Structures are given as structure tokens and as C-alpha cells.
């Protein structure tokens, strides 16, 4: 394997006259929650060499020097380069685009109409050659490489554009079908092992825009595709049909949810957008649909429609010059004009020195009679992992509050014979503790069982809305603390209460730190240090299979506490 401490560019032919240049970062690239699994990522760029030569999606500035060197060797002569196709505009790529323009002044950009406006704003002193693609145009590079273009705008990427090569039947899928995963494998040969990373990527980036994902899938559905040339992670060739079907299923699951939340935000430097992403993930975990709207690019009618049909809304804003930006003022005006103060509200954002925007939004909503689902979250400068986890938990609580409010309060029906029978399955009373970076959390668990002898392994079932779920991914570490009959009631009472987002769950208990960095409850009768090996989605739970790396019996004479239930329809 390549040195994991370095950044490099991996170059490989992938089809006729087609080469991929994968700019690889082996460690966590950025602080956004989409990178939280910390498995690195790739920024994939492509070269199609017909009679004319096109480059698709040059990488961000952090890769510029090594990428340009690799591209020069691929082209042999800079004068061969004719087009740069941009799948979506990102300010962090401007430096690479400028370097290419300096090397090849004749260069023509190919992009969507909104992207063209961004390019001209990024290069105000240059006369750019731009071809805009609205969906019907083609670009003939020669040698059979006729490119078709499909605008796929979304609130997060309003400039989105997919490219299809009729010759190779490759779909350059932009942000669709990717994963934040770095490795030597260019393709998805072990596609079944990539499901977890692809699902996490979808939940972070696609779920908040599920209706736009469905629209994009519909646009692309008639194409004969042999390969998804993704923007990030492995190229999809072997598991293409399965992943396409999964995207349809995951998107449909989002749009069919009965309760929806409008997530309105604007972002000056990307920090508020990062917070919004964490809120969106928490809302998704909480079982509600999310309509994420970047107010900088949304039309007033789009905002009004989202507010009118949602069950609750959350607004995020930076503070710029002691005030909220104009798009947030516009959105707030629409919210107040709609005037339905029965909807649950929330406010968050980032600031540098003062944070007046929060007071403005919160004050206006309070004056209008709105109730809030959580205390306003204020993050100074760049949010930390702890702050992002707090956002996620706030959003999950917000979603659950909406679900409880909408669910009719009925007298609990008597358990059916089947539920009574399932309830006779018993489990050890345990506390699972986990840590990722600076984030530490835990939960009470009785759905635990030994799963294998060799290697020693256990299975743990975790409800999807649990705070601990998002750090129990493959490769993650945790400790299973097994409780005894003498004191398990104290733990059950404590861990069954509702914790505030970010609240320390262990402050009232004696703890020690295990070799894997997670907490040991010192008055447990035994503990196991475990590594997550696999995850499986099972209805309303994730089932985690973990290898036991280490363990110790702390109280040899104590008896394991057992949780007895009367029905299998609840804990």
C-alpha cells in the first residue's frame, strides 16, 4: 500500500482513450461530517483524448502541484488540452483552474449555466471561453467520443452537471454514487464491502436533497451505462446495478416519510453549511424527511413552498458585519409572512466575534409566537467534532419531538401472543461506550449476544436514532461493560433518561480508560474491548458484529444482570 502519510496522484487508463487521475488523501481531508469515518478520500479527475482533449473536474488547490505534474505527463504537451469540463463549481478549485488557464490560455470551459456565472465572478479580469450546457447540447471530441450533458442542480450543488460518453458508455456522475474512501483499488471489485461507506456518503450528502436525487436518477435512467466515474472514491463498475437500485430505494425512503423538516441556511465561509450538514444527518437519523435549502441560491417561491408544507423548520445563519446576510433576511421574512407558529422551530449558526444574527432570528421568531425544539446553537469559527456531534443529537431530538407530537396518544394495546413469545428472549444488561476523536458517548444495551468462537465475536443491535450509532462503523472501537445484579438498576435508571445534546453520560460514575481509548465502568463485573467488523441494516436497528480484542473479568463472584421483558414490542 502507498505511504498513508503522503498525498499523491494515481494515474490509470480505464477505457478507450480515457484515463483517471485520482488525487488521493490518505487521512481525513476536511472537518465536515461527511469525512467523519476518517478513511481518507480521492478527488477524481478524468482525461478523454479524442481528436480534441477534455479534462473533467480538476481537483482542489491542495492537490494542484502534484496534479498538474501528473496531468502534464499524461498529456505530453499542454497545447493538446482543449476543454475543461466542470461537474460543479467549488471555490477551492479556482487555484487549479487558474494554473491551467495560465498554462493553456486557449482553454474552453464546459459547464452548466449557473457554473458559468461563478466562473466569470472568480475571474473578473479575464475573458473566459465558456460553453454552457442546458441539457440538449453535445460536444464531439472525435474518435467516437460524443459527450452528452445533464444538469443536475440541487440546493448544495446548484451548478451540478453529469457528463456521458457515448463511445465508452461511462457516466461521469459528479457527486452521485461516490464514497469518501482512499485506497489502491481504482474500481469497486469488492463492491459488497463498500456498501457501508456508500450509504454513509448518501446519508450525509444526498438524503437532504432526496427529491433532487430522484430527479437526477430519472434524467439518467435511459442511458446505457457501463461505469460510474465518480468524483470521490472507487469507480463503480462491478456493483453498478446494485448501487443504482440502492440510490432509488434510499431516496424513496426519504421522500415517503410522513414528517418533514425544512432546513434553511446560508453560509459565508462554509462553517454554517458544515453545521447544516450535521443537522441534516441527525434529522435523517431521527426518521423525518429533510428539505435542505441554501437560501443563497433558492427562489422565494421555493422557500415559501418548503415552509408551508413542512412540520417544523430550522434556520442557520452566519453573522456578517453584525447582521444576518440578505438571503437569511429574505427567508425569515417569508417564514413570518406564512405565519404558522404551530410549527416547531430551531436556530443555529457560526460567528467570529459577536453573533448578532442568532439574536435577530430568535427574537423575531419568539415575537411571532414560535416554540423552539432546542436552545440556539452558536459555533465560533470552525466547528469541532464535538460541536458537530451536538448538532446531530439536537436534530435527532428535534425529529423525535415532531414524531411524538404527530403520533396519536393511544392506550398501549395488549401484546399479541407472538410479541409475548419474542419477549421471552433475554439478554445481558450492558453499557456500550464508544469514542471517536474528542466525541465520547454510551448507551444501555441488552440486545447483545456472542456471535462467534473464532475469532471471538459479539453482535450488538443499535436503534438507528441512537447517538452512538454514527460512531459504530467498521473499524470503530468500543467497550462492552457487562453489569452485575447488584447495581444494574442504577445504570438502567440513568441511561434510560433523555440526555441533552453533548451531555456527559458518565459524570456520575467511576471510569477508567481502556487500551482502545473508550471508557470502562470500573464497577462492571467484566468488560470487553471490541472492534467493529461489519454492520447490517435490519429494519429500525443496525446490527453490529464486532471482534473482541481484549477483556477482563473484574468481579469473578458476581452474577450477570439479565433483562426480562413481557413483550418483544419494546425494550
URNORJO-V888257 format. One record per pair of residues at least 24 apart in sequence whose C-alpha atoms are under 7 Angstrom apart, sorted by the first residue. I is the first residue (numbers start at 1). J is the second residue. D is the distance in whole Angstrom. If there is no record, write none. Layout:
BEGIN
i-><I | I>
j-><J | J>
d-><D | D>
END
This chain:
BEGIN
i-><1 | 8 | 9 | 9 | 9 | 15 | 16 | 17 | 17 | 17 | 18 | 18 | 18 | 19 | 19 | 19 | 20 | 20 | 20 | 20 | 21 | 21 | 23 | 23 | 24 | 25 | 26 | 32 | 33 | 34 | 34 | 35 | 39 | 39 | 39 | 40 | 40 | 40 | 41 | 41 | 41 | 41 | 41 | 42 | 42 | 42 | 42 | 42 | 43 | 43 | 44 | 44 | 44 | 50 | 50 | 50 | 50 | 51 | 51 | 51 | 52 | 52 | 52 | 53 | 53 | 53 | 53 | 53 | 54 | 54 | 54 | 54 | 54 | 55 | 55 | 55 | 56 | 56 | 56 | 57 | 57 | 57 | 58 | 59 | 60 | 60 | 60 | 61 | 61 | 61 | 61 | 64 | 78 | 78 | 79 | 82 | 82 | 83 | 83 | 83 | 83 | 84 | 84 | 84 | 85 | 85 | 85 | 86 | 86 | 87 | 87 | 87 | 87 | 87 | 88 | 88 | 88 | 88 | 88 | 89 | 89 | 111 | 112 | 112 | 112 | 114 | 114 | 115 | 152 | 154 | 154 | 155 | 155 | 155 | 156 | 169 | 169 | 169 | 169 | 170 | 170 | 170 | 170 | 170 | 171 | 171 | 171 | 171 | 172 | 172 | 172 | 173 | 173 | 173 | 174 | 174 | 175 | 175 | 176 | 177 | 178 | 178 | 178 | 178 | 179 | 179 | 180 | 180 | 181 | 182 | 185 | 186 | 186 | 187 | 187 | 187 | 187 | 188 | 188 | 188 | 188 | 188 | 188 | 189 | 191 | 191 | 203 | 204 | 204 | 207 | 207 | 208 | 208 | 208 | 208 | 209 | 209 | 210 | 210 | 210 | 211 | 213 | 214 | 254 | 255 | 257 | 257 | 259 | 259 | 259 | 260 | 260 | 260 | 260 | 260 | 260 | 261 | 261 | 261 | 261 | 261 | 261 | 261 | 262 | 262 | 262 | 262 | 262 | 262 | 262 | 262 | 262 | 263 | 263 | 263 | 263 | 263 | 263 | 263 | 264 | 264 | 264 | 264 | 264 | 264 | 264 | 265 | 265 | 265 | 265 | 265 | 265 | 266 | 266 | 266 | 266 | 266 | 266 | 266 | 267 | 267 | 268 | 271 | 271 | 271 | 271 | 272 | 272 | 272 | 272 | 272 | 275 | 275 | 276 | 278 | 278 | 278 | 279 | 279 | 279 | 281 | 282 | 282 | 282 | 282 | 283 | 283 | 283 | 285 | 285 | 285 | 286 | 286 | 286 | 286 | 287 | 288 | 295 | 295 | 295 | 296 | 303 | 304 | 307 | 308 | 311 | 312 | 312 | 312 | 313 | 313 | 313 | 314 | 314 | 314 | 315 | 315 | 315 | 316 | 316 | 316 | 317 | 317 | 317 | 317 | 318 | 318 | 318 | 318 | 319 | 319 | 319 | 319 | 319 | 322 | 322 | 322 | 323 | 323 | 324 | 341 | 341 | 341 | 342 | 344 | 344 | 344 | 344 | 345 | 345 | 345 | 345 | 346 | 346 | 346 | 346 | 347 | 347 | 348 | 348 | 348 | 349 | 349 | 349 | 350 | 350 | 350 | 350 | 351 | 351 | 351 | 352 | 352 | 373 | 385 | 385 | 386 | 386 | 390 | 390 | 393 | 393 | 394 | 396 | 415 | 419 | 419 | 419 | 420 | 420 | 420 | 422 | 422 | 423 | 423 | 423 | 423 | 424 | 424 | 426 | 426 | 426 | 427 | 427 | 428 | 428 | 428 | 428 | 429 | 429 | 429 | 429 | 429 | 430 | 430 | 430 | 430 | 431 | 431 | 431 | 432 | 432 | 432 | 432 | 433 | 433 | 433 | 433 | 433 | 434 | 434 | 434 | 434 | 435 | 435 | 435 | 436 | 441 | 441 | 442 | 442 | 443 | 444 | 444 | 446 | 455 | 456 | 456 | 457 | 457 | 457 | 457 | 458 | 458 | 458 | 459 | 459 | 459 | 459 | 460 | 460 | 460 | 461 | 461 | 461 | 461 | 462 | 462 | 462 | 463 | 463 | 463 | 464 | 464 | 464 | 472 | 473 | 474 | 474 | 474 | 474 | 475 | 475 | 475 | 476 | 476 | 477 | 477 | 477 | 477 | 478 | 478 | 478 | 478 | 479 | 479 | 479 | 479 | 479 | 479 | 479 | 480 | 480 | 480 | 481 | 481 | 481 | 481 | 481 | 481 | 482 | 482 | 482 | 482 | 483 | 483 | 483 | 483 | 484 | 484 | 484 | 484 | 484 | 484 | 485 | 485 | 485 | 488 | 525 | 525 | 525 | 525 | 526 | 526 | 526 | 526 | 527 | 527 | 527 | 528>
j-><184 | 66 | 66 | 67 | 70 | 168 | 168 | 48 | 49 | 50 | 47 | 48 | 49 | 46 | 47 | 48 | 44 | 45 | 46 | 47 | 45 | 46 | 63 | 67 | 182 | 182 | 182 | 274 | 278 | 201 | 204 | 180 | 180 | 181 | 182 | 180 | 181 | 182 | 180 | 181 | 182 | 232 | 233 | 180 | 181 | 182 | 232 | 233 | 231 | 232 | 230 | 231 | 232 | 141 | 142 | 143 | 145 | 141 | 142 | 143 | 82 | 141 | 142 | 80 | 81 | 82 | 83 | 141 | 81 | 82 | 83 | 84 | 85 | 83 | 84 | 85 | 84 | 85 | 86 | 85 | 86 | 87 | 96 | 93 | 92 | 93 | 96 | 92 | 93 | 95 | 96 | 96 | 103 | 104 | 104 | 107 | 108 | 107 | 108 | 109 | 110 | 108 | 109 | 110 | 109 | 110 | 111 | 110 | 111 | 111 | 160 | 161 | 162 | 174 | 115 | 157 | 159 | 160 | 161 | 115 | 159 | 161 | 151 | 159 | 161 | 158 | 159 | 159 | 216 | 209 | 212 | 292 | 293 | 294 | 294 | 224 | 225 | 226 | 227 | 225 | 226 | 227 | 228 | 229 | 225 | 227 | 228 | 229 | 228 | 229 | 230 | 228 | 229 | 230 | 230 | 231 | 230 | 231 | 230 | 230 | 230 | 231 | 232 | 233 | 232 | 233 | 232 | 233 | 233 | 233 | 234 | 234 | 235 | 234 | 235 | 236 | 237 | 234 | 235 | 236 | 237 | 238 | 239 | 238 | 238 | 239 | 281 | 277 | 281 | 251 | 254 | 280 | 290 | 291 | 292 | 291 | 292 | 251 | 254 | 255 | 255 | 251 | 251 | 289 | 289 | 288 | 289 | 288 | 289 | 311 | 288 | 289 | 290 | 310 | 311 | 312 | 289 | 290 | 291 | 310 | 311 | 312 | 313 | 290 | 291 | 292 | 306 | 307 | 310 | 312 | 313 | 314 | 290 | 291 | 292 | 293 | 313 | 314 | 315 | 292 | 293 | 294 | 295 | 314 | 315 | 316 | 293 | 294 | 295 | 315 | 316 | 317 | 294 | 295 | 296 | 316 | 317 | 327 | 328 | 317 | 318 | 318 | 350 | 381 | 382 | 383 | 316 | 317 | 318 | 349 | 350 | 388 | 391 | 316 | 388 | 391 | 392 | 391 | 392 | 395 | 392 | 392 | 393 | 395 | 396 | 395 | 396 | 399 | 396 | 464 | 465 | 396 | 399 | 400 | 465 | 399 | 399 | 327 | 328 | 331 | 327 | 331 | 334 | 335 | 338 | 343 | 343 | 344 | 345 | 344 | 345 | 346 | 345 | 346 | 347 | 346 | 347 | 348 | 347 | 348 | 349 | 348 | 349 | 350 | 357 | 349 | 350 | 351 | 357 | 350 | 351 | 355 | 356 | 357 | 354 | 355 | 356 | 356 | 357 | 357 | 368 | 369 | 370 | 370 | 370 | 371 | 372 | 373 | 370 | 371 | 372 | 373 | 372 | 373 | 374 | 376 | 376 | 377 | 376 | 377 | 378 | 377 | 378 | 379 | 378 | 379 | 380 | 381 | 379 | 380 | 381 | 380 | 381 | 398 | 438 | 439 | 438 | 439 | 501 | 502 | 467 | 501 | 501 | 465 | 567 | 567 | 568 | 569 | 566 | 567 | 568 | 567 | 568 | 565 | 566 | 567 | 568 | 565 | 566 | 562 | 563 | 564 | 562 | 563 | 560 | 561 | 562 | 563 | 482 | 483 | 561 | 562 | 563 | 480 | 481 | 482 | 483 | 480 | 481 | 482 | 478 | 479 | 480 | 481 | 478 | 479 | 480 | 518 | 519 | 477 | 478 | 479 | 518 | 478 | 517 | 518 | 471 | 468 | 505 | 468 | 505 | 495 | 492 | 495 | 563 | 547 | 547 | 548 | 545 | 546 | 547 | 548 | 545 | 546 | 547 | 543 | 544 | 545 | 546 | 543 | 544 | 545 | 541 | 542 | 543 | 544 | 541 | 542 | 543 | 540 | 541 | 542 | 540 | 541 | 542 | 532 | 532 | 532 | 533 | 534 | 535 | 531 | 532 | 533 | 531 | 532 | 516 | 530 | 531 | 532 | 518 | 529 | 530 | 531 | 518 | 519 | 520 | 527 | 528 | 529 | 530 | 527 | 528 | 529 | 520 | 521 | 524 | 526 | 527 | 528 | 524 | 525 | 526 | 527 | 524 | 525 | 560 | 561 | 524 | 525 | 558 | 559 | 560 | 561 | 559 | 560 | 561 | 561 | 553 | 554 | 555 | 558 | 552 | 553 | 554 | 555 | 551 | 552 | 553 | 552>
d-><7 | 7 | 7 | 6 | 7 | 7 | 7 | 6 | 5 | 7 | 6 | 5 | 6 | 6 | 5 | 7 | 7 | 6 | 5 | 6 | 5 | 6 | 7 | 7 | 6 | 7 | 6 | 6 | 6 | 6 | 6 | 7 | 7 | 5 | 6 | 6 | 5 | 5 | 4 | 4 | 5 | 6 | 6 | 7 | 7 | 6 | 5 | 5 | 6 | 5 | 7 | 5 | 6 | 5 | 5 | 5 | 6 | 6 | 5 | 6 | 6 | 5 | 6 | 6 | 5 | 5 | 6 | 7 | 6 | 6 | 5 | 6 | 7 | 6 | 5 | 6 | 6 | 5 | 6 | 6 | 5 | 6 | 7 | 6 | 5 | 4 | 7 | 6 | 6 | 6 | 6 | 5 | 7 | 7 | 7 | 5 | 6 | 6 | 5 | 6 | 7 | 6 | 5 | 6 | 6 | 5 | 6 | 6 | 5 | 7 | 6 | 5 | 6 | 5 | 7 | 7 | 5 | 5 | 6 | 6 | 6 | 7 | 6 | 6 | 6 | 7 | 5 | 5 | 6 | 7 | 6 | 7 | 5 | 5 | 7 | 6 | 5 | 6 | 7 | 6 | 6 | 5 | 6 | 7 | 6 | 6 | 5 | 6 | 6 | 5 | 6 | 6 | 6 | 5 | 6 | 5 | 7 | 6 | 7 | 6 | 5 | 6 | 5 | 6 | 6 | 5 | 6 | 5 | 5 | 6 | 7 | 5 | 6 | 5 | 5 | 6 | 7 | 6 | 6 | 5 | 6 | 6 | 7 | 6 | 7 | 5 | 6 | 7 | 6 | 7 | 7 | 6 | 5 | 6 | 5 | 6 | 6 | 5 | 6 | 6 | 7 | 7 | 6 | 5 | 6 | 6 | 6 | 5 | 6 | 6 | 5 | 4 | 6 | 5 | 6 | 7 | 6 | 5 | 6 | 5 | 6 | 5 | 5 | 6 | 5 | 6 | 6 | 6 | 6 | 7 | 5 | 6 | 7 | 6 | 5 | 6 | 6 | 5 | 6 | 6 | 5 | 6 | 6 | 6 | 5 | 6 | 6 | 5 | 6 | 6 | 4 | 6 | 6 | 6 | 6 | 7 | 6 | 7 | 7 | 7 | 6 | 6 | 6 | 7 | 6 | 7 | 7 | 6 | 6 | 5 | 5 | 6 | 7 | 7 | 6 | 6 | 5 | 5 | 5 | 5 | 6 | 4 | 6 | 5 | 5 | 5 | 5 | 6 | 6 | 6 | 5 | 5 | 5 | 6 | 5 | 7 | 6 | 5 | 7 | 7 | 6 | 7 | 6 | 7 | 7 | 6 | 5 | 5 | 6 | 6 | 5 | 7 | 6 | 4 | 6 | 6 | 5 | 6 | 6 | 5 | 5 | 7 | 5 | 7 | 7 | 5 | 5 | 6 | 7 | 7 | 5 | 5 | 6 | 5 | 7 | 7 | 6 | 6 | 5 | 5 | 7 | 6 | 5 | 7 | 7 | 6 | 6 | 6 | 7 | 6 | 5 | 6 | 5 | 6 | 6 | 7 | 5 | 7 | 5 | 5 | 6 | 7 | 5 | 6 | 6 | 5 | 5 | 6 | 6 | 5 | 6 | 6 | 5 | 5 | 7 | 7 | 6 | 5 | 5 | 5 | 6 | 5 | 6 | 7 | 6 | 5 | 5 | 6 | 6 | 4 | 6 | 6 | 5 | 5 | 5 | 4 | 4 | 6 | 7 | 7 | 6 | 6 | 6 | 6 | 7 | 6 | 5 | 6 | 6 | 6 | 5 | 6 | 6 | 7 | 5 | 5 | 6 | 6 | 5 | 7 | 7 | 6 | 5 | 6 | 6 | 5 | 7 | 6 | 6 | 6 | 4 | 6 | 5 | 7 | 7 | 5 | 6 | 6 | 7 | 6 | 7 | 6 | 7 | 6 | 7 | 7 | 6 | 6 | 7 | 6 | 4 | 5 | 6 | 5 | 7 | 7 | 5 | 5 | 6 | 6 | 5 | 7 | 6 | 6 | 4 | 6 | 5 | 5 | 6 | 6 | 4 | 6 | 6 | 5 | 6 | 7 | 6 | 5 | 5 | 6 | 7 | 6 | 5 | 6 | 6 | 5 | 7 | 6 | 5 | 6 | 6 | 6 | 5 | 7 | 6 | 7 | 7 | 7 | 6 | 5 | 6 | 5 | 5 | 7 | 7 | 6 | 6 | 6 | 4 | 7 | 6 | 6 | 5 | 6 | 5 | 6 | 6 | 6 | 7 | 6 | 6 | 5 | 5 | 5 | 6 | 6 | 4 | 7 | 6 | 5 | 5 | 7 | 6 | 4 | 5 | 7 | 5 | 6 | 7 | 7>
END
